[in-house]
Amino acid sequence: MQLRSLLIRLALAQGIGYAGMTKVLRACLKRHTVVTTVTELLALAQLPSPAAAKFAADWDSPRFQQAVQQHQKLDILTILDADYPLNLMESYHPPLVLFLQGERQLLQTPQLAVVGARQMTPYGRRALNKLLPPLAERNLTITSGLAAGTDGYAHQLALQLGLAPIGVIGTGLDVSYPRENQGLQQQVRQFGLLISEYPLGSRPARHHFPERNRIIAGLCQTLIVIEAREHSGSLITANLALQNNRNVVAVPGPIDAPLSVGCNQLIVAGAKPVLNFEHIIEEFLPII
């Protein structure tokens, strides 16, 4: 078995997470060999007892074999692949395996990540309507999380403008969350690229979304925050982008608007305020 195949199988197995997979990968690379037995894998992964028991029970189970067959039909990107994006490779906890549907080559394009509040206000909508249309001539890819509010509207607008969308979701590729974005998710799959770190059938879970956000922050060259509450998920994504040495910009807002507090705080801390589309384009020069 090739190491790439082992890595995909580990991503489909129960009981082993990112840390365990990373330990197995590093050990195999160091030894220049691929281990396949449960005993060897458990020794390398160093899983706690409950997780180890779950992994051992699942590794050769009918459920696991069915999952392997089911995922053979998907486009899969691993950290071992030649076209794994350099930006993502250099980011915080780069994903080891990603399941893809759509245009894989979009991973190599300049990406503007758009994040913001799920309860997007008319002001946030106006900001996107002002900032995104002029970008259509620059062939930027719009990357977001396909969540309600800002994410979904950014992707809708991108599709209308002919800008390629990348949607990074916190479920399996065959699951839509929120449900009202099911049609939009299909459009992103058809005209752009849909990405998930989770196997088919994976339901939304609280910890999936911070993990999803690190991928958004890793893929992009520039991240724009449209609206954000204090201590919001959008600010967490912005901080991850800063840790990855990405450009982080923010739309300023009224000082008494709850959904502008996070953006205004980012600007006070040194983020570039965005007042027009040219302020975004400046962040991509000279690559566009």
Backbone as JSON, one array per atom type, in Angstrom:
{
  "sequence": "MQLRSLLIRLALAQGIGYAGMTKVLRACLKRHTVVTTVTELLALAQLPSPAAAKFAADWDSPRFQQAVQQHQKLDILTILDADYPLNLMESYHPPLVLFLQGERQLLQTPQLAVVGARQMTPYGRRALNKLLPPLAERNLTITSGLAAGTDGYAHQLALQLGLAPIGVIGTGLDVSYPRENQGLQQQVRQFGLLISEYPLGSRPARHHFPERNRIIAGLCQTLIVIEAREHSGSLITANLALQNNRNVVAVPGPIDAPLSVGCNQLIVAGAKPVLNFEHIIEEFLPII",
  "N": [[0.84, -1.2, 0.0], [0.53, 2.24, -0.81], [1.79, 5.22, 0.79], [0.15, 7.43, 0.52], [-2.37, 6.25, 0.06], [-2.72, 4.96, 2.51], [-2.94, 7.2, 4.17], [-5.37, 8.32, 3.33], [-7.09, 6.25, 4.04], [-6.78, 6.33, 6.82], [-8.0, 8.76, 7.31], [-10.61, 8.08, 6.97], [-11.16, 6.29, 8.94], [-12.48, 5.48, 12.17], [-11.88, 6.89, 15.41], [-9.25, 7.74, 15.25], [-7.63, 10.78, 15.11], [-6.52, 14.04, 13.96], [-4.02, 14.43, 15.25], [-3.13, 11.8, 15.77], [-3.02, 10.77, 13.15], [-1.04, 12.42, 12.1], [1.21, 11.62, 13.56], [1.51, 8.97, 12.64], [2.01, 9.45, 9.92], [4.43, 10.95, 9.99], [6.15, 9.06, 11.15], [6.16, 7.02, 9.24], [7.28, 8.35, 7.04], [9.79, 8.89, 8.08], [10.81, 6.34, 8.44], [10.73, 5.36, 5.92], [8.82, 3.54, 5.05], [5.65, 1.82, 4.88], [3.23, 1.24, 7.18], [0.67, -1.12, 7.98], [-0.78, -2.81, 9.6], [-3.06, -3.15, 12.35], [-1.89, -3.28, 14.88], [0.67, -2.15, 14.49], [-0.05, 0.41, 13.6], [-1.44, 1.43, 15.79], [0.61, 1.52, 17.64], [2.21, 3.54, 16.57], [0.45, 5.73, 16.42], [-0.28, 6.27, 19.03], [-2.7, 6.38, 20.58], [-5.22, 7.29, 23.02], [-6.77, 4.96, 25.32], [-9.73, 4.54, 24.94], [-10.1, 5.6, 22.33], [-8.26, 4.1, 20.9], [-9.35, 1.53, 21.08], [-11.69, 1.91, 19.64], [-10.69, 2.53, 17.12], [-9.31, 0.13, 16.48], [-11.44, -1.68, 16.35], [-12.78, -0.71, 14.17], [-11.1, -0.71, 11.92], [-10.9, -2.96, 10.15], [-13.53, -3.41, 9.63], [-16.83, -4.07, 8.15], [-18.15, -1.62, 7.74], [-16.05, 0.2, 7.46], [-14.72, -0.78, 5.18], [-16.71, -0.37, 3.29], [-16.85, 2.42, 3.36], [-14.33, 3.08, 2.33], [-14.56, 2.15, -0.31], [-16.66, 3.76, -1.17], [-15.55, 6.33, -1.12], [-13.65, 6.21, -3.06], [-14.63, 7.19, -5.38], [-14.45, 9.87, -5.21], [-12.75, 13.04, -5.7], [-9.69, 13.44, -4.25], [-7.51, 15.21, -2.19], [-4.29, 15.08, -0.87], [-1.79, 15.79, 1.62], [0.53, 14.89, 0.6], [0.45, 15.2, -2.1], [1.5, 16.57, -5.25], [0.27, 18.91, -6.1], [-0.65, 20.08, -3.81], [-1.63, 22.98, -2.12], [0.79, 25.5, -1.59], [0.43, 27.64, 0.18], [-1.4, 26.52, 2.0], [0.09, 24.42, 2.97], [1.95, 25.76, 4.5], [0.49, 26.72, 6.59], [-1.33, 26.91, 9.76], [-1.63, 23.82, 11.32], [-1.93, 22.18, 8.81], [-4.34, 20.58, 6.76], [-4.42, 17.04, 6.38], [-5.76, 15.4, 4.64], [-8.1, 16.14, 2.15], [-11.37, 16.23, 0.91], [-12.77, 16.66, -2.27], [-14.95, 18.37, -4.55], [-15.52, 19.48, -7.72], [-13.75, 22.15, -9.34], [-10.58, 21.48, -9.11], [-8.23, 22.86, -9.68], [-8.65, 25.45, -8.89], [-7.58, 25.78, -6.41], [-5.07, 26.74, -6.76], [-5.29, 29.37, -7.41], [-5.35, 33.03, -6.9], [-6.79, 33.95, -3.84], [-9.47, 35.48, -2.18], [-10.59, 35.52, 0.97], [-13.72, 35.65, 2.48], [-15.31, 36.61, 5.35], [-17.75, 36.84, 7.97], [-20.64, 38.0, 9.82], [-23.22, 35.71, 10.76], [-25.75, 36.7, 11.14], [-26.2, 38.75, 9.13], [-26.29, 42.22, 8.49], [-28.21, 44.85, 6.8], [-26.23, 46.74, 6.23], [-23.88, 45.2, 6.02], [-24.55, 43.72, 3.75], [-24.7, 45.79, 1.86], [-22.05, 46.58, 1.87], [-20.73, 44.35, 0.74], [-21.95, 44.38, -1.76], [-20.86, 46.67, -2.77], [-18.11, 46.21, -2.75], [-17.39, 43.72, -4.0], [-18.29, 43.51, -6.83], [-16.48, 45.11, -8.57], [-14.27, 43.48, -8.52], [-14.59, 41.45, -10.27], [-13.32, 41.68, -12.72], [-10.76, 40.99, -12.11], [-10.38, 38.34, -11.68], [-10.3, 37.03, -9.2], [-10.6, 34.44, -6.77], [-13.29, 33.64, -4.68], [-13.36, 32.74, -1.44], [-15.0, 31.04, 1.14], [-17.11, 29.98, 3.93], [-19.61, 28.9, 3.4], [-21.64, 29.31, 5.22], [-24.62, 30.52, 6.93], [-25.83, 33.84, 6.24], [-23.25, 36.19, 5.89], [-21.25, 34.54, 4.61], [-22.73, 32.88, 2.82], [-24.0, 34.83, 1.25], [-21.82, 36.12, 0.08], [-20.88, 34.07, -1.58], [-23.1, 33.73, -3.26], [-23.13, 36.22, -4.55], [-20.63, 36.14, -5.77], [-21.03, 34.07, -7.66], [-22.97, 35.27, -9.27], [-21.46, 37.3, -10.38], [-19.59, 36.01, -11.86], [-17.29, 35.26, -10.61], [-15.1, 32.8, -9.4], [-16.13, 30.49, -6.91], [-14.96, 29.13, -3.81], [-15.99, 26.85, -1.51], [-15.64, 26.0, 1.78], [-16.54, 23.54, 3.86], [-18.08, 22.37, 6.95], [-19.03, 19.8, 7.14], [-19.71, 16.51, 5.74], [-19.27, 16.17, 2.18], [-21.7, 15.54, 1.08], [-23.61, 16.56, 2.68], [-25.62, 19.28, 3.67], [-25.28, 22.31, 5.37], [-26.15, 25.37, 6.69], [-29.45, 23.98, 6.0], [-30.88, 25.54, 4.22], [-28.99, 26.43, 2.47], [-28.56, 24.49, 0.62], [-29.09, 24.43, -2.19], [-27.34, 26.47, -2.99], [-24.91, 25.34, -2.26], [-24.77, 23.27, -4.12], [-24.47, 24.78, -6.44], [-21.99, 25.99, -5.99], [-20.42, 23.69, -6.04], [-20.79, 23.0, -8.72], [-19.89, 25.21, -10.24], [-17.57, 26.05, -9.07], [-15.53, 25.14, -6.42], [-15.88, 22.7, -3.96], [-15.01, 21.91, -0.67], [-14.06, 19.63, 1.86], [-12.96, 18.44, 5.02], [-13.96, 16.22, 6.06], [-15.35, 12.89, 6.06], [-17.81, 11.51, 3.75], [-21.22, 11.8, 4.67], [-20.77, 12.89, 7.16], [-22.04, 14.69, 9.84], [-22.93, 18.07, 10.92], [-20.84, 19.36, 13.49], [-19.89, 20.91, 16.54], [-17.1, 21.32, 16.89], [-16.17, 21.09, 14.33], [-16.29, 23.5, 12.93], [-14.45, 25.55, 13.82], [-12.21, 24.1, 12.95], [-12.69, 23.99, 10.22], [-12.49, 26.72, 9.7], [-9.75, 27.23, 9.94], [-8.76, 26.2, 7.63], [-9.83, 27.87, 5.67], [-8.5, 30.22, 6.41], [-5.95, 29.4, 5.84], [-5.85, 28.89, 3.09], [-6.22, 31.31, 1.72], [-4.88, 34.4, 0.29], [-5.53, 36.92, 1.13], [-7.71, 38.05, 3.68], [-10.93, 39.24, 4.31], [-12.9, 40.87, 6.68], [-16.23, 41.36, 7.04], [-18.42, 41.95, 8.77], [-18.49, 41.64, 12.32], [-19.04, 40.38, 15.54], [-17.8, 41.15, 18.83], [-15.37, 38.86, 20.0], [-16.09, 36.88, 18.18], [-16.61, 34.11, 15.83], [-15.65, 34.91, 13.37], [-13.59, 36.64, 14.02], [-11.83, 34.87, 15.18], [-11.1, 33.39, 12.94], [-9.86, 35.44, 11.52], [-7.69, 35.96, 13.21], [-6.32, 33.54, 12.96], [-5.59, 33.74, 10.29], [-3.84, 35.92, 10.47], [-1.82, 34.72, 12.01], [-0.88, 33.04, 10.08], [0.45, 34.77, 8.5], [-1.07, 36.13, 6.6], [-2.74, 38.69, 4.67], [-4.91, 40.74, 6.4], [-7.89, 42.41, 6.32], [-10.45, 44.83, 7.06], [-13.88, 45.87, 7.19], [-14.81, 48.98, 8.24], [-17.18, 50.16, 10.71], [-20.17, 51.67, 12.23], [-19.64, 53.01, 15.5], [-21.42, 52.27, 17.42], [-22.6, 49.97, 16.62], [-23.27, 46.62, 17.14], [-22.36, 44.54, 15.44], [-20.22, 45.63, 14.21], [-18.24, 45.94, 16.0], [-16.17, 44.0, 16.24], [-14.81, 44.3, 13.77], [-13.96, 46.99, 13.94], [-12.28, 46.78, 16.13], [-10.27, 45.14, 15.08], [-9.18, 46.9, 13.23], [-8.19, 48.93, 14.89], [-6.21, 47.42, 16.04], [-4.45, 47.2, 14.01], [-5.21, 46.17, 11.51], [-5.91, 46.68, 8.05], [-8.18, 49.18, 7.09], [-10.97, 48.82, 4.94], [-12.24, 50.72, 2.45], [-12.95, 50.88, -0.15], [-12.99, 49.01, -3.28], [-10.44, 49.09, -4.34], [-8.72, 49.07, -2.21], [-8.72, 46.42, -1.56], [-7.67, 45.19, -3.87], [-5.08, 46.18, -3.81], [-3.86, 44.55, -1.95], [-3.26, 42.26, -3.31], [-1.43, 42.82, -5.25], [1.78, 42.14, -6.69], [0.39, 40.09, -8.03], [-2.02, 40.01, -9.35]],
  "CA": [[0.0, 0.0, 0.0], [1.25, 3.5, -0.82], [1.55, 6.06, 1.96], [-1.03, 8.27, 0.23], [-3.57, 5.44, 0.28], [-2.85, 4.79, 3.95], [-3.4, 8.45, 4.75], [-6.8, 8.43, 3.03], [-7.78, 5.26, 4.88], [-6.78, 6.83, 8.19], [-8.99, 9.83, 7.38], [-11.94, 7.46, 6.96], [-11.29, 5.41, 10.1], [-12.97, 6.06, 13.42], [-11.02, 6.77, 16.58], [-7.95, 8.39, 15.07], [-7.82, 12.15, 14.67], [-5.42, 14.73, 13.28], [-2.75, 14.19, 15.94], [-2.73, 10.42, 15.53], [-2.65, 10.65, 11.73], [0.24, 13.11, 11.9], [2.26, 10.76, 14.11], [1.71, 7.85, 11.72], [2.62, 9.98, 8.7], [5.84, 11.29, 10.26], [6.92, 7.83, 11.39], [6.31, 6.32, 7.96], [8.23, 9.11, 6.24], [11.11, 8.73, 8.68], [11.26, 4.95, 8.26], [10.63, 5.02, 4.5], [8.01, 2.33, 4.94], [4.22, 2.03, 5.14], [2.67, 0.22, 8.07], [-0.74, -1.34, 7.65], [-1.49, -3.62, 10.6], [-3.63, -2.39, 13.45], [-0.92, -3.23, 15.97], [1.7, -1.16, 14.15], [-0.66, 1.73, 13.53], [-1.73, 1.88, 17.16], [1.89, 1.85, 18.28], [2.68, 4.82, 16.06], [-0.52, 6.8, 16.67], [-0.28, 6.53, 20.48], [-4.05, 6.83, 20.92], [-5.72, 6.91, 24.35], [-7.42, 3.65, 25.29], [-11.04, 4.47, 24.27], [-9.93, 5.85, 20.9], [-7.54, 2.96, 20.33], [-10.3, 0.43, 20.95], [-12.61, 2.27, 18.56], [-9.94, 2.4, 15.86], [-9.05, -1.29, 16.23], [-12.7, -2.33, 15.98], [-13.29, -0.18, 12.9], [-10.13, -0.74, 10.82], [-11.23, -4.02, 9.19], [-14.97, -3.65, 9.7], [-17.58, -3.84, 6.9], [-18.43, -0.18, 7.59], [-14.84, 0.84, 6.97], [-14.49, -1.21, 3.8], [-17.71, 0.31, 2.47], [-16.45, 3.83, 3.28], [-13.19, 3.15, 1.42], [-15.09, 2.01, -1.67], [-17.5, 4.93, -1.48], [-14.73, 7.52, -1.31], [-12.8, 6.05, -4.23], [-15.25, 7.94, -6.47], [-14.23, 11.3, -4.98], [-11.45, 13.66, -5.91], [-9.09, 13.57, -2.92], [-6.21, 15.89, -2.11], [-3.55, 14.79, 0.36], [-0.62, 16.65, 1.84], [1.62, 14.29, -0.16], [0.26, 15.44, -3.53], [2.33, 17.64, -5.82], [-0.5, 20.14, -6.25], [-1.12, 20.58, -2.51], [-1.28, 24.41, -2.14], [1.89, 25.91, -0.72], [-0.15, 28.46, 1.25], [-2.0, 25.64, 2.99], [1.19, 23.65, 3.56], [2.65, 26.61, 5.46], [-0.48, 27.27, 7.54], [-1.5, 26.25, 11.06], [-2.22, 22.48, 11.22], [-2.43, 21.93, 7.46], [-5.1, 19.34, 6.69], [-3.68, 15.94, 5.75], [-6.61, 14.87, 3.57], [-9.27, 16.95, 1.83], [-12.27, 15.67, -0.1], [-13.07, 17.75, -3.18], [-15.88, 18.26, -5.66], [-15.47, 20.68, -8.53], [-12.54, 22.51, -10.07], [-9.44, 21.35, -8.2], [-7.19, 23.84, -10.02], [-8.93, 26.72, -8.22], [-6.74, 25.86, -5.22], [-3.83, 27.44, -7.11], [-5.62, 30.75, -7.82], [-5.39, 34.02, -5.82], [-8.05, 33.8, -3.12], [-9.94, 36.42, -1.17], [-11.51, 34.89, 1.91], [-14.73, 36.58, 3.0], [-15.97, 36.11, 6.56], [-18.61, 37.84, 8.6], [-21.68, 37.57, 10.73], [-24.35, 34.92, 10.25], [-26.89, 37.62, 11.15], [-25.71, 39.88, 8.34], [-27.18, 43.38, 8.47], [-28.23, 45.54, 5.5], [-24.95, 47.4, 6.02], [-22.97, 44.19, 5.52], [-24.94, 43.42, 2.38], [-24.3, 46.93, 1.03], [-20.59, 46.56, 1.76], [-20.38, 43.33, -0.24], [-22.41, 44.85, -3.06], [-19.95, 47.74, -3.21], [-16.71, 45.78, -2.85], [-17.11, 42.56, -4.84], [-18.46, 43.63, -8.29], [-15.3, 45.54, -9.33], [-13.23, 42.44, -8.51], [-14.89, 40.46, -11.3], [-12.34, 41.81, -13.8], [-9.44, 40.59, -11.61], [-10.33, 36.87, -11.61], [-10.05, 36.5, -7.87], [-11.48, 33.39, -6.27], [-13.9, 34.03, -3.4], [-13.36, 31.59, -0.54], [-15.76, 31.27, 2.37], [-17.5, 28.76, 4.62], [-20.96, 28.49, 3.05], [-22.54, 29.43, 6.37], [-25.69, 31.49, 6.74], [-25.43, 35.23, 6.34], [-22.19, 36.75, 5.05], [-20.62, 33.52, 3.77], [-23.62, 32.5, 1.74], [-24.24, 35.95, 0.34], [-20.58, 36.32, -0.69], [-20.85, 33.07, -2.65], [-24.16, 34.07, -4.22], [-22.67, 37.37, -5.32], [-19.53, 35.68, -6.62], [-21.61, 33.33, -8.77], [-23.62, 36.24, -10.15], [-20.43, 38.13, -11.01], [-18.66, 35.18, -12.61], [-16.1, 34.98, -9.81], [-15.12, 31.41, -8.96], [-16.25, 30.32, -5.46], [-14.51, 27.95, -3.08], [-16.72, 26.68, -0.27], [-15.03, 25.05, 2.73], [-17.67, 23.22, 4.72], [-17.8, 21.62, 8.17], [-19.76, 18.53, 7.09], [-19.34, 15.77, 4.56], [-19.66, 16.85, 0.94], [-23.08, 15.2, 0.75], [-24.48, 17.14, 3.72], [-25.7, 20.74, 3.58], [-25.57, 23.0, 6.63], [-27.56, 25.13, 6.97], [-30.2, 23.32, 4.93], [-31.32, 26.51, 3.21], [-27.9, 26.66, 1.52], [-28.34, 23.28, -0.17], [-29.0, 24.82, -3.6], [-26.12, 27.25, -3.17], [-23.8, 24.39, -2.19], [-24.73, 22.59, -5.41], [-23.94, 25.72, -7.42], [-20.55, 26.1, -5.73], [-19.84, 22.45, -6.54], [-20.87, 22.98, -10.17], [-19.17, 26.3, -10.89], [-16.37, 26.35, -8.33], [-14.92, 24.01, -5.72], [-16.38, 22.4, -2.62], [-13.93, 21.25, 0.08], [-14.36, 19.18, 3.22], [-11.98, 17.59, 5.69], [-14.71, 15.16, 6.73], [-15.88, 11.88, 5.14], [-19.21, 11.58, 3.36], [-22.15, 11.47, 5.73], [-20.44, 13.57, 8.42], [-23.0, 15.72, 10.21], [-22.28, 19.22, 11.55], [-20.46, 19.26, 14.9], [-19.37, 22.21, 17.0], [-15.65, 21.45, 16.69], [-15.84, 21.1, 12.91], [-16.28, 24.82, 12.31], [-13.11, 26.14, 13.99], [-11.29, 23.36, 12.1], [-12.98, 24.49, 8.88], [-12.0, 28.11, 9.59], [-8.3, 27.25, 9.78], [-8.5, 25.92, 6.22], [-10.12, 29.13, 4.98], [-7.4, 31.14, 6.72], [-4.72, 28.89, 5.23], [-5.91, 28.91, 1.63], [-6.3, 32.64, 1.11], [-3.8, 35.38, 0.38], [-6.09, 38.04, 1.89], [-8.99, 37.78, 4.32], [-11.68, 40.44, 4.65], [-13.98, 40.71, 7.66], [-17.29, 42.31, 6.67], [-19.03, 42.32, 10.05], [-18.12, 40.67, 13.35], [-19.2, 40.73, 16.93], [-16.64, 40.93, 19.68], [-15.14, 37.46, 20.35], [-16.85, 36.06, 17.24], [-15.88, 33.15, 15.03], [-14.95, 35.63, 12.29], [-12.33, 37.16, 14.57], [-10.94, 33.71, 15.34], [-10.56, 33.11, 11.61], [-8.94, 36.54, 11.2], [-6.46, 35.75, 13.99], [-5.61, 32.42, 12.33], [-4.99, 34.29, 9.07], [-2.68, 36.71, 10.9], [-0.77, 33.78, 12.4], [-0.36, 32.48, 8.84], [1.05, 35.88, 7.75], [-1.95, 36.57, 5.53], [-3.26, 40.04, 4.77], [-6.22, 40.81, 7.01], [-8.49, 43.73, 6.19], [-11.77, 44.86, 7.7], [-14.79, 46.96, 6.84], [-15.18, 49.73, 9.45], [-18.61, 50.38, 10.88], [-20.55, 52.59, 13.3], [-19.09, 52.62, 16.8], [-22.48, 51.75, 18.29], [-23.19, 48.8, 15.97], [-22.67, 45.41, 17.71], [-21.71, 43.71, 14.44], [-19.02, 46.31, 13.73], [-17.26, 46.01, 17.09], [-15.02, 43.17, 15.92], [-14.06, 44.92, 12.67], [-13.31, 48.2, 14.44], [-11.18, 46.35, 16.99], [-9.2, 44.68, 14.2], [-8.55, 48.08, 12.64], [-7.4, 49.55, 15.95], [-5.05, 46.56, 16.28], [-3.52, 47.29, 12.88], [-5.74, 45.69, 10.24], [-6.18, 47.74, 7.08], [-9.6, 49.45, 6.84], [-11.36, 48.76, 3.53], [-13.25, 51.72, 2.11], [-13.35, 50.66, -1.54], [-12.42, 47.77, -3.83], [-9.01, 49.26, -4.61], [-8.0, 48.68, -1.0], [-8.57, 44.96, -1.64], [-6.77, 44.86, -4.97], [-3.72, 46.5, -3.38], [-3.32, 43.44, -1.17], [-2.89, 41.17, -4.21], [-0.39, 43.22, -6.18], [1.62, 42.25, -8.15], [0.0, 38.79, -8.6], [-3.19, 40.15, -10.23]],
  "C": [[0.88, 1.25, 0.0], [0.88, 4.33, 0.41], [0.33, 6.95, 1.74], [-2.33, 7.5, 0.49], [-3.8, 5.2, 1.77], [-3.41, 6.04, 4.6], [-4.9, 8.65, 4.52], [-7.59, 7.46, 3.9], [-7.85, 5.73, 6.34], [-7.83, 7.94, 8.35], [-10.41, 9.29, 7.44], [-12.2, 6.6, 8.2], [-11.79, 6.17, 11.32], [-11.93, 5.89, 14.52], [-9.67, 7.43, 16.47], [-8.19, 9.79, 14.49], [-6.58, 12.72, 14.03], [-4.07, 14.4, 13.92], [-2.24, 12.78, 15.68], [-2.29, 10.2, 14.09], [-1.29, 11.27, 11.46], [1.4, 12.25, 12.42], [2.56, 9.58, 13.19], [2.44, 8.33, 10.47], [4.12, 10.27, 8.91], [6.69, 10.04, 10.45], [7.17, 7.08, 10.08], [7.32, 7.03, 7.06], [9.65, 8.92, 6.76], [11.68, 7.34, 8.39], [11.29, 4.53, 6.79], [9.89, 3.71, 4.29], [6.56, 2.69, 5.27], [3.71, 0.9, 6.01], [1.19, 0.09, 7.8], [-1.49, -2.13, 8.71], [-1.99, -2.73, 11.73], [-2.62, -2.22, 14.58], [0.14, -2.16, 15.72], [1.14, 0.26, 14.15], [-0.95, 2.29, 14.91], [-0.44, 2.26, 17.89], [2.4, 3.21, 17.84], [1.76, 5.97, 16.44], [-0.6, 7.2, 18.13], [-1.64, 7.1, 20.93], [-4.4, 6.47, 22.36], [-6.6, 5.66, 24.23], [-8.79, 3.62, 24.6], [-10.93, 4.65, 22.76], [-9.24, 4.69, 20.22], [-8.47, 1.77, 20.11], [-11.27, 0.67, 19.79], [-11.94, 2.1, 17.21], [-9.73, 0.94, 15.5], [-10.3, -2.02, 15.75], [-13.15, -1.92, 14.58], [-12.4, -0.51, 11.71], [-10.46, -1.79, 9.75], [-12.71, -4.33, 9.14], [-15.64, -3.48, 8.34], [-17.88, -2.36, 6.66], [-17.24, 0.53, 6.98], [-14.57, 0.49, 5.51], [-15.48, -0.52, 2.85], [-17.35, 1.78, 2.29], [-15.29, 4.0, 2.3], [-13.67, 3.08, -0.03], [-15.88, 3.25, -2.09], [-16.66, 6.15, -1.82], [-13.76, 7.4, -2.48], [-13.33, 6.85, -5.42], [-14.98, 9.44, -6.36], [-12.85, 11.75, -5.43], [-10.88, 13.95, -4.52], [-7.72, 14.21, -3.03], [-5.54, 15.5, -0.8], [-2.33, 15.7, 0.44], [0.62, 16.11, 1.11], [1.55, 14.61, -1.65], [1.06, 16.65, -4.01], [1.59, 18.96, -5.92], [-1.12, 20.63, -4.94], [-0.69, 22.05, -2.4], [-0.2, 24.77, -1.13], [1.38, 26.75, 0.44], [-0.68, 27.58, 2.38], [-0.93, 24.83, 3.71], [1.87, 24.45, 4.69], [1.74, 27.16, 6.55], [-0.53, 26.45, 8.83], [-2.24, 24.93, 10.87], [-2.77, 22.21, 9.82], [-3.17, 20.6, 7.38], [-4.34, 18.27, 5.92], [-4.44, 15.37, 4.56], [-7.8, 15.8, 3.4], [-10.07, 16.26, 0.73], [-12.81, 16.82, -0.94], [-14.18, 17.38, -4.15], [-15.83, 19.57, -6.43], [-14.12, 20.88, -9.18], [-11.32, 22.56, -9.14], [-8.38, 22.43, -8.44], [-7.44, 25.2, -9.38], [-8.09, 26.88, -6.95], [-5.46, 26.65, -5.49], [-4.07, 28.9, -7.48], [-5.53, 31.71, -6.64], [-6.77, 34.03, -5.16], [-8.27, 34.92, -2.11], [-10.93, 35.69, -0.29], [-12.44, 35.95, 2.49], [-15.39, 35.94, 4.22], [-16.79, 37.24, 7.18], [-19.71, 37.2, 9.4], [-22.73, 36.7, 10.04], [-25.62, 35.77, 10.22], [-26.49, 38.9, 10.41], [-26.75, 40.99, 8.31], [-27.26, 43.96, 7.06], [-26.92, 46.25, 5.21], [-23.92, 46.42, 5.47], [-23.27, 43.82, 4.08], [-24.51, 44.55, 1.44], [-22.78, 46.94, 0.83], [-20.14, 45.54, 0.72], [-20.78, 43.76, -1.65], [-21.51, 45.93, -3.63], [-18.56, 47.19, -3.54], [-16.46, 44.67, -3.86], [-17.27, 42.79, -6.35], [-17.22, 44.12, -9.04], [-14.19, 44.49, -9.38], [-13.43, 41.42, -9.61], [-13.88, 40.5, -12.43], [-10.96, 41.29, -13.38], [-9.3, 39.09, -11.42], [-9.88, 36.34, -10.25], [-11.03, 35.37, -7.57], [-11.99, 33.8, -4.9], [-14.06, 32.78, -2.54], [-14.11, 31.92, 0.73], [-16.27, 29.93, 2.89], [-18.89, 28.28, 4.35], [-21.91, 28.46, 4.24], [-23.67, 30.39, 6.02], [-25.12, 32.9, 6.81], [-24.33, 35.6, 5.37], [-21.58, 35.73, 4.11], [-21.48, 33.21, 2.56], [-23.84, 33.61, 0.75], [-23.0, 36.24, -0.5], [-20.49, 35.33, -1.83], [-21.93, 33.33, -3.69], [-23.7, 35.19, -5.14], [-21.53, 36.97, -6.27], [-20.06, 34.95, -7.85], [-22.28, 34.27, -9.77], [-22.6, 37.03, -10.96], [-19.48, 37.33, -11.89], [-17.34, 34.96, -11.91], [-16.18, 33.55, -9.3], [-15.24, 31.34, -7.44], [-15.58, 29.04, -4.97], [-15.27, 27.92, -1.76], [-16.06, 25.62, 0.59], [-16.08, 24.76, 3.79], [-17.25, 22.35, 5.91], [-18.59, 20.34, 8.29], [-19.16, 17.7, 5.95], [-19.85, 16.48, 3.31], [-21.11, 16.59, 0.55], [-24.08, 15.74, 1.77], [-24.45, 18.65, 3.59], [-26.06, 21.32, 4.95], [-25.19, 24.46, 6.5], [-28.31, 24.58, 5.76], [-30.61, 24.29, 3.83], [-30.23, 26.83, 2.2], [-27.63, 25.45, 0.62], [-28.19, 23.61, -1.66], [-27.72, 25.58, -3.9], [-24.9, 26.32, -3.14], [-23.66, 23.63, -3.51], [-24.15, 23.49, -6.49], [-22.43, 25.9, -7.24], [-19.83, 24.86, -6.25], [-19.77, 22.46, -8.07], [-19.96, 24.01, -10.84], [-17.86, 26.68, -10.18], [-15.8, 25.09, -7.71], [-15.49, 23.91, -4.32], [-15.33, 21.55, -1.92], [-14.44, 20.83, 1.45], [-13.22, 18.32, 3.73], [-12.63, 16.32, 6.22], [-15.3, 14.18, 5.72], [-17.35, 12.12, 4.82], [-20.09, 11.14, 4.52], [-21.9, 12.17, 7.05], [-21.42, 14.71, 8.67], [-22.27, 16.91, 10.83], [-22.01, 18.95, 13.03], [-19.76, 20.55, 15.29], [-17.88, 22.38, 16.68], [-15.25, 21.48, 15.22], [-15.62, 22.52, 12.38], [-15.0, 25.61, 12.6], [-12.07, 25.43, 13.12], [-11.45, 23.8, 10.64], [-12.38, 25.88, 8.67], [-10.49, 28.17, 9.38], [-7.92, 26.96, 8.32], [-8.76, 27.16, 5.38], [-8.96, 30.1, 5.17], [-6.1, 30.7, 6.08], [-4.7, 29.01, 3.72], [-5.71, 30.3, 1.03], [-4.97, 33.4, 1.16], [-4.24, 36.56, 1.25], [-7.43, 37.63, 2.46], [-9.66, 39.1, 4.69], [-12.8, 40.08, 5.62], [-15.02, 41.78, 7.37], [-17.99, 42.85, 7.9], [-18.65, 41.25, 11.07], [-18.42, 41.22, 14.74], [-17.87, 40.58, 17.66], [-16.57, 39.46, 20.06], [-15.92, 36.51, 19.42], [-15.96, 35.07, 16.51], [-15.11, 33.81, 13.9], [-13.62, 36.18, 12.78], [-11.33, 36.04, 14.8], [-10.29, 33.37, 14.0], [-9.55, 34.18, 11.21], [-7.62, 36.37, 11.95], [-5.63, 34.58, 13.43], [-4.91, 32.9, 11.06], [-3.75, 35.12, 9.42], [-1.52, 35.81, 11.31], [-0.11, 33.15, 11.18], [0.3, 33.54, 7.96], [0.24, 36.25, 6.51], [-2.32, 38.04, 5.73], [-4.66, 39.99, 5.37], [-6.72, 42.25, 6.94], [-9.91, 43.67, 6.74], [-12.58, 46.06, 7.23], [-15.15, 47.7, 8.12], [-16.69, 49.95, 9.51], [-18.89, 51.34, 12.01], [-20.07, 52.1, 14.67], [-20.15, 52.07, 17.74], [-23.18, 50.53, 17.68], [-22.53, 47.53, 16.49], [-21.89, 44.58, 16.7], [-20.52, 44.41, 13.77], [-17.93, 46.37, 14.79], [-15.99, 45.23, 16.73], [-14.17, 43.78, 14.82], [-13.3, 46.14, 13.16], [-12.14, 47.86, 15.35], [-9.99, 45.86, 16.16], [-8.44, 45.87, 13.62], [-7.69, 48.81, 13.67], [-6.11, 48.75, 16.2], [-4.08, 46.54, 15.1], [-4.01, 46.76, 11.56], [-6.06, 46.88, 9.34], [-7.69, 47.95, 6.94], [-9.89, 49.46, 5.34], [-12.5, 49.74, 3.29], [-13.73, 51.6, 0.67], [-12.62, 49.44, -2.08], [-10.93, 47.89, -4.1], [-8.17, 48.88, -3.4], [-7.82, 47.16, -0.93], [-7.55, 44.58, -2.69], [-5.32, 45.12, -4.58], [-3.06, 45.34, -2.65], [-2.85, 42.28, -2.04], [-1.81, 41.55, -5.21], [0.94, 42.61, -5.76], [1.04, 41.0, -8.79], [-1.26, 38.89, -9.45], [-3.1, 41.47, -10.96]]
}
